[in-house]
Amino acid sequence: MVEAGFLAVISSWPLNDSYMTKVKIDLHNHSEGSYDGKEPVELMVEHVEDIELDGFAVTDHDEIDESLKAVEIAEDYDTIVISGEEVSTSDGHLLAIGIKEKIEPGKPFMETVEEIREKGGAAVVPHPFQKTRHGVSKKKIEDIDAVEAYNSWIFTGLQNKRARRFADANGYPKVAGSDAHTLGLIGRAYAVIDIDKPKDEINEQDIIDALKSGDVSMEGSRAPIHRAAYHYVKASIRKTAYFTSKFLEELNPKLERYNRPLKQMVDKSPVN
């Protein structure tokens, strides 16, 4: 009798199906698809796989082709790649995270925010209030999904502090992005996102949903010198191998282009 009652209580307990996973995603990066970028997305995906970052977004200026290409490439890797675009609105720059179609530049800020949402993406305002970097002014931001409250391309901490204060005062989620235009700077800043799934089941849509719901925080500190140097060395090796093989391929199209064996070679480096 007692045993039966105990079993009844046990059977009524909720099963713990929670797989809360913390992932680090750099939401702001540029490839050769940007007028001021120069990195091939093949190289970016390969590099991110190796620098203790779970994923990244490719957000080229007013272009999306390379970003969509990166998402396809990432299917063969463990890295999560999010498509996106840094849109030049008539009021300043705006990150469109998770969109699959290009958003045309030149429209008002809030109109572009709504278009991003209609296309299933999350609208994030990067480096706000910085006129020299096409930052959007406070009065133009009527609503937003998140604020880039840490941008690694800041000479002083003042602008990041202003962005954090603005996000806190208005209840907007705070995220971070490297705004990397070169390989070695990817991962200098990133969003930290908690997702109720095992890591190997997390996909691009989970990241977008988390941004919209506000289940996100940020990190943006400088890496220790020896680790930063290690990443720069790896980036240099990869770039040399990539462009050398690309040149050779142009000489002989039958040559197979830069591939995963390079990563295996770099991984054998004793530096860690």
GITALIN-V310859 format. One line per field, one symbol per residue. ss: DSSP state (~ for helix, > for strand, _ for the rest). psi: psi as a letter, one per 30 degrees, with the letter a starting at -180 (. if undefined). A space follows every 10 residues. Layout:
# GITALIN-V310859
ss=???
psi=???
This chain:
# GITALIN-V310859
ss=_~~~~~~~~~ ~~_______> >>>>>>__>_ __________ ~~~~~~~~__ ____>>>>__ >___~~~~~~ ~~~~~~___> >>>>>>>>>_ _>>>>>>___ ________~~ ~~~~~~~~__ _>>>>_____ ~~~____~~~ _____>>>>> >______~~~ ~~~~~~~~~~ __>>>>>__> __~~~____> >>>>>>__~~ ~__~~~~~~~ ~~~__>>>>_ ____~~~~~~ ~~~~~~~~~~ ~~~~~~~~~~ ~_________ ~~~~~~~___ __
psi=eeeeeeeeee ffkkkjgkhk kkkjkjgjlk affkfglgkk feeeeeeefg hhkfllkjil jglfeeeeee eeeffglfkk kklakjkjlf falkkjkglf kkkklfllee eeeeeeefgg lkkkjlilgj efghkkleff jfklelkjfj kfhkelfeee eeeeeeeefg gkkkllkfhk fleffkgfkl kkkkkillef fkaeeeeeee eefgikalkh lklkeeeeee eeeeeeeeee eefeeeeeee ejffkklkaf eeeeeeffkf k.
